[in-house]
Amino acid sequence: MKYSVPRSKEELEAICRENGITLPVSENTSAVLGQKLTINNKTVNNRFVYQAMEGCDGTKTGEPDELTIRRYNRFANGGPGIIWFEATAVMQEGRANPRQLYITPKNTDCFAKAVHDIKEECLKKNGYEPLVICQLTHSGRYSKPEGVPAPLIAYNNPIFEKVSPIDKSRILSDDQLDRISEKLIAGAMLAEKAGFDGADIKSCHRYLLCETLSAFTRENSKYGGSFENRTRLLLDSVKGAVAACGSDFIVTTRMNAYDGFEYPYGFGVNEGQGITPDFTEAKQLVRLLIAAGVPLINITMGNPYVNPHVNRPFAMGPYEQPEAPIVGVKRMLDGIAEITADAAGDVPIISSGLSFLGSASADVAAGYIEKGGFAFAGYGRETLAYPDVAKDVVNGNGIAPNKMCITCGKCSEIMRKPGGTPGCVIRDGGVYAPIYKKLCT
């Protein structure tokens, strides 16, 4: 079945009616999304968050390269309140590709320059500096530091491995996971030194820390089985970073609240209930993160490689979706709103999954914010297509249909190809259409 991204509120309303769905829509979009908020004594100028969008275009030794710098210059010009700087490895073996960013004591100055330039560009063009959060990662089963798969896993998972299980020698020991936690803490300290406003201890999309959240089958380990053990790696890393960094530095996480896989291979589901979401453990984890000192949480769901209809509902993609994209959007936004209401208290939550809503996405985000569903509108692939989206909406111009992301998935298709450096083929075709043509056709 073919789907299309709505180009107006009226088109969104028609899609919702067709699927028996209601979504809140604000009549005060620019005012709501233009509101300021203070986090750890840092002022966020508006409610737009540009999510971590990895470009796979750093240098071999992990520093930002030409395309990386161009991307963040465009983001800064676009005027978001927060830029969630892309996945940055904390150790060589945990890099997802040979050009993934990798912060070390030797290259911290390169990251410091990148942060300085982002803030200066936004200040020059928009009159304020955005907060810049560094996403720190270990890629786990997606590790490919030399360009060939070199997975490091918490446990074997037949959903991912199917008939070719990863050798058990690639299962990380408790001691190895301890060392990874230490590297994440050290990475947060380096991020603070580089001038980032905060560090995200990444726990989403089935990268390593996300995988441990569902490590029900990991036996005889302090990192598997019980809820306390499965959340230990994330919580210990967060607590260590909070203790090691300054009081104004934001230690946070982008976390999966729901994986979309059956028990015992998915977080956010119950045994015997298939893939029906249950946010009980996610809420418990949010409460523990807040108790550990986390002042901001970024929530997502699903896996972009296996069930992207859960993670980022699409109009065009690699398979026929088992549901209309609007159903996945509602599950994401309503689930985040439920977690916010039951577990977040006064701690602001960032949403995900808005891009399929097209020109009405900001109106829906503002509608949820007005109702207390979450505090920030998180945009991912939209920012590659339309880096000025925050500026346009806050200035009252809305989302231009001829600029918006059409959720065609071509950026992800480039990312999956060896040597691919993803960007928007449709809206930024002068740079990325030749890359797409070379790698994907």
C-alpha positions in Angstrom: 0.0 0.0 0.0 1.3 3.5 -0.8 1.4 6.2 1.8 2.2 9.9 1.5 3.3 12.5 4.0 0.5 15.1 4.8 1.1 18.5 3.3 -1.5 20.3 5.5 -3.6 19.9 8.7 -6.5 19.0 6.5 -4.6 16.1 4.9 -3.5 14.9 8.4 -7.1 15.1 9.6 -8.2 12.9 6.6 -5.5 10.3 7.3 -6.5 10.2 11.0 -10.2 9.8 10.2 -9.4 7.0 7.8 -7.5 5.1 10.5 -9.8 6.0 13.5 -7.1 8.1 15.2 -7.1 11.4 16.9 -4.1 13.6 17.5 -3.9 16.9 19.4 -3.4 19.9 17.1 -2.4 23.3 18.5 -3.7 26.6 17.2 -0.7 28.4 18.8 2.1 26.4 17.3 4.8 29.1 17.0 4.1 30.5 20.5 4.2 27.0 22.1 7.3 25.8 20.3 9.0 29.2 20.8 8.9 28.9 24.6 12.1 28.9 26.6 13.0 26.4 29.2 15.9 26.2 31.7 17.8 23.0 32.4 20.7 22.9 34.8 21.0 26.7 34.7 21.2 26.6 30.9 18.6 28.4 28.8 17.0 26.5 25.9 15.7 29.1 23.5 12.8 27.0 22.0 11.3 23.6 22.0 13.0 22.2 19.0 15.6 19.4 19.4 17.5 18.3 16.3 18.1 14.6 17.0 21.4 12.8 16.6 21.8 12.2 12.9 25.0 10.3 12.2 26.7 11.2 8.9 29.4 8.5 8.8 31.6 11.2 7.5 34.3 11.8 10.2 38.0 11.3 9.7 39.6 7.9 10.1 40.8 8.9 13.6 37.3 10.2 14.6 37.3 13.9 14.2 34.6 15.9 12.4 35.4 16.2 8.7 34.1 18.5 5.9 30.6 17.0 5.5 30.2 16.8 9.3 31.1 20.5 9.7 28.7 21.4 6.8 25.8 19.5 8.4 26.2 21.1 11.8 26.6 24.6 10.3 23.2 24.0 8.6 21.7 22.8 11.8 23.0 25.8 13.7 21.7 28.2 11.1 18.3 26.5 11.4 17.8 27.7 15.0 16.9 24.8 17.2 17.0 25.1 21.0 19.0 21.9 21.3 21.3 20.1 18.9 21.8 16.5 19.8 25.3 15.9 18.4 25.5 12.5 16.6 26.7 9.2 17.9 30.3 9.5 19.0 32.2 6.4 20.0 34.2 6.2 23.2 36.4 3.3 22.1 37.8 2.1 18.7 36.2 -1.3 18.9 32.8 0.2 19.5 32.7 2.3 16.3 29.9 1.5 13.9 32.0 2.3 10.8 35.5 3.5 10.0 34.3 7.2 9.8 32.1 7.3 12.9 33.1 10.1 15.2 35.3 9.0 18.1 36.3 11.3 21.0 39.7 10.8 22.6 42.1 12.8 24.8 44.1 13.5 21.6 41.3 15.0 19.5 39.2 16.8 22.1 40.3 20.2 20.7 38.7 19.2 17.3 35.4 18.6 19.1 35.8 21.9 21.0 36.1 23.8 17.8 33.0 22.1 16.4 31.0 23.0 19.4 32.3 26.6 19.3 31.5 27.0 15.7 27.9 25.6 16.2 27.2 28.0 18.9 28.8 31.0 17.1 26.8 30.2 13.9 23.5 30.0 15.7 24.3 33.2 17.7 25.2 35.1 14.6 22.1 33.9 12.6 19.5 33.7 15.4 20.7 35.7 18.3 21.3 32.9 20.8 23.4 29.8 21.4 21.8 26.3 21.3 22.5 23.7 23.8 24.7 21.0 22.3 24.5 17.5 23.7 27.1 14.8 22.7 25.7 11.4 22.2 28.2 8.9 23.5 28.0 5.3 22.2 29.3 1.8 22.0 27.8 0.2 18.9 27.7 -3.3 20.2 26.3 -5.7 17.7 26.6 -3.0 15.0 30.3 -2.5 15.6 32.3 -2.3 12.3 35.4 -0.2 13.1 37.4 -1.4 10.1 34.5 -1.6 7.7 33.7 -5.3 8.3 31.3 -6.6 10.9 32.9 -7.1 14.3 29.9 -7.5 16.6 30.2 -7.3 20.4 27.0 -8.4 22.0 25.3 -8.8 25.4 23.6 -12.0 24.4 22.6 -14.0 21.3 19.4 -12.9 19.8 17.7 -15.0 17.1 15.6 -12.1 15.8 18.8 -10.4 14.6 21.0 -13.4 14.0 18.4 -15.8 12.6 20.2 -19.0 11.3 23.7 -17.6 11.8 24.2 -17.0 15.5 27.1 -14.8 16.5 29.9 -16.8 18.0 29.7 -16.8 21.8 33.3 -15.5 22.0 31.8 -12.1 20.9 29.6 -12.0 24.0 31.1 -9.4 26.3 32.0 -10.5 29.8 30.9 -8.6 32.9 34.5 -7.3 33.2 34.4 -6.0 29.7 31.1 -4.3 30.3 32.6 -2.7 33.4 35.4 -1.3 31.2 32.9 0.1 28.7 31.1 1.9 31.5 34.4 3.4 32.5 35.0 4.6 28.9 31.5 6.1 28.7 32.2 8.1 32.0 35.5 9.2 30.6 33.8 10.2 27.4 31.4 12.4 29.3 34.4 14.1 31.0 35.9 14.7 27.5 32.7 16.1 26.2 32.5 18.5 29.1 36.1 19.6 28.4 35.2 20.1 24.8 32.5 22.6 25.7 29.4 20.4 25.1 26.5 21.3 27.4 25.8 17.7 28.2 26.4 14.0 27.3 23.9 11.4 26.3 24.8 7.9 27.5 23.1 6.3 24.5 20.7 3.5 25.2 18.5 3.2 22.1 18.0 1.4 18.8 19.7 -1.8 19.9 23.2 -0.4 20.3 25.0 -2.0 23.3 23.4 -0.3 26.3 20.0 -0.7 24.8 20.6 -4.3 24.2 21.4 -4.9 27.9 17.9 -3.6 28.8 16.5 -6.7 27.2 19.2 -9.2 28.4 16.7 -11.5 30.0 18.6 -14.6 28.8 22.0 -13.4 29.9 22.7 -15.9 32.7 25.0 -15.7 35.8 25.7 -12.1 35.1 25.3 -8.8 37.0 24.2 -7.4 33.6 21.4 -9.8 32.8 18.1 -11.4 34.0 16.5 -9.1 36.6 15.4 -5.5 35.9 18.1 -4.3 38.4 20.8 -6.2 36.4 19.5 -5.3 32.9 19.5 -1.6 33.7 22.9 -1.7 35.6 25.2 -0.7 32.7 23.1 2.4 31.9 22.5 3.5 35.4 26.1 2.9 36.6 27.4 4.9 33.6 25.0 7.7 34.2 25.8 7.9 37.9 29.5 7.8 37.2 29.2 10.6 34.7 27.1 12.7 37.1 29.7 12.3 39.8 32.6 13.0 37.4 31.2 16.2 35.7 30.2 19.6 36.9 26.8 20.3 38.4 25.7 22.4 35.4 26.7 19.7 32.9 23.7 17.7 31.6 24.1 14.0 31.9 21.2 12.4 30.0 20.2 9.5 27.8 18.3 8.8 24.6 16.6 5.5 25.6 14.3 3.0 24.0 11.0 2.7 25.9 9.9 -0.1 23.7 11.8 -2.3 21.2 8.9 -3.9 19.4 10.2 -7.5 19.8 8.6 -10.3 21.7 9.9 -11.4 25.1 12.6 -12.4 26.0 14.3 -10.4 23.2 12.7 -7.0 23.6 12.4 -4.3 26.2 8.9 -2.9 26.9 6.8 -6.1 26.4 5.5 -8.9 28.7 5.9 -12.6 28.3 3.1 -14.2 26.4 1.7 -10.9 25.1 3.6 -10.7 21.8 4.7 -7.2 20.8 2.0 -5.3 22.7 3.8 -2.4 24.5 4.0 -2.3 28.2 5.8 0.8 29.6 6.0 -0.3 33.2 9.8 -1.0 33.1 10.4 2.1 31.1 8.7 4.2 33.7 10.6 2.6 36.4 13.9 3.3 34.6 12.9 6.9 34.0 12.3 7.3 37.7 15.7 5.8 38.5 17.5 8.0 36.0 15.9 11.1 37.5 16.9 9.9 41.0 20.5 9.5 39.6 20.6 13.2 38.6 19.4 13.2 35.0 17.6 16.5 34.3 16.4 15.7 30.7 15.5 12.5 28.9 15.1 11.7 25.2 12.7 8.9 24.4 12.4 6.7 21.3 11.3 3.2 20.3 12.0 0.4 17.9 15.0 -0.4 15.7 15.8 1.5 12.5 17.4 -1.7 11.0 14.8 -4.3 11.8 11.4 -2.7 12.4 11.7 1.0 11.3 7.9 1.3 11.1 8.1 1.4 14.9 11.0 3.7 15.1 10.3 6.2 12.2 7.1 5.5 10.3 7.7 6.0 6.6 5.9 6.7 3.3 8.4 4.6 1.3 10.7 2.0 2.8 12.4 -1.4 2.6 9.2 -3.4 3.2 5.4 -3.2 3.4 4.5 -1.9 6.8 2.2 -4.1 8.9 0.2 -0.9 9.9 -0.5 2.5 8.6 2.4 4.9 9.4 0.0 7.1 11.4 -0.6 4.2 13.8 3.2 4.0 14.6 3.3 7.8 15.1 0.5 7.7 17.6 2.0 4.7 19.5 5.3 6.7 19.8 3.7 10.0 20.8 1.1 8.6 23.1 3.6 6.2 24.7 6.0 9.1 25.4 3.1 11.1 26.9 2.1 8.2 29.1 5.7 7.9 30.5 5.8 11.7 30.9 2.6 11.7 33.0 3.4 8.7 35.1 7.2 8.9 35.7 8.9 12.2 34.6 7.6 14.7 37.2 9.2 18.1 36.4 11.9 16.6 34.2 11.5 17.5 30.5 11.0 14.7 28.0 12.0 14.9 24.3 9.7 13.2 21.8 10.6 11.3 18.6 8.9 10.1 15.5 7.3 13.3 14.2 8.6 13.5 10.6 5.8 11.4 9.0 3.3 14.1 10.1 4.7 16.4 7.5 3.5 20.0 7.4 1.3 19.3 10.4 4.1 17.8 12.5 4.8 21.0 14.4 1.1 21.6 15.1 0.8 18.1 16.6 4.0 18.5 18.6 2.7 21.8 20.0 -0.6 20.1 20.8 1.1 17.4 22.9 3.3 20.0 24.6 0.2 22.1 25.5 -1.4 19.0 27.1 1.8 18.1 29.0 2.6 15.1 26.9 6.3 16.0 26.5 8.4 19.2 26.7 10.4 19.1 23.4 9.7 18.2 19.8 12.5 16.0 18.6 13.2 15.9 14.8 15.6 13.5 13.1 15.6 13.0 9.3 13.5 16.2 8.9 16.6 18.2 9.8 18.6 16.6 7.0 15.9 17.7 4.5 14.9 20.9 6.1 17.5 22.3 8.5 15.6 25.6 8.8 12.4 23.9 10.2 12.8 25.3 13.7 13.4 28.9 12.5 10.5 28.8 10.1 8.0 27.4 12.7 9.1 29.7 15.6 8.9 32.7 13.2 5.3 31.8 12.4 5.9 30.6 8.8 5.0 27.0 9.5 6.5 24.0 7.7 6.8 24.5 3.9 5.6 21.5 2.0 8.3 22.0 -0.7 11.0 21.8 1.9 9.8 19.0 4.3 11.1 15.4 4.5 8.9 13.0 2.5 10.1 10.0 4.6 11.4 8.2 1.5 14.2 6.4 3.4 16.9 7.3 0.9 19.1 8.8 3.7 19.0 5.5 5.6 19.6 3.5 2.4 22.8 5.4 1.9 23.8 4.8 5.5 23.5 1.0 5.0 25.9 1.0 2.1 29.7 0.6 2.7 31.3 4.0 2.6 27.9 5.8 2.5 27.6 9.3 4.0 23.9 9.8 4.5 22.0 13.0 3.8 18.9 14.2 2.0 18.8 13.1 -1.6 15.6 15.0 -2.3 16.2 18.4 -0.7 20.0 18.5 -0.6 20.5 16.6 -3.9 23.4 18.7 -5.1 25.6 17.0 -2.4 23.8 13.7 -1.8 22.1 12.6 -5.0 25.4 11.7 -6.6 26.3 9.6 -3.5 22.9 7.9 -3.7 23.3 7.2 -7.4 26.7 5.7 -6.9 25.9 3.5 -4.0 22.2 2.7 -4.2 21.1 2.3 -7.8 
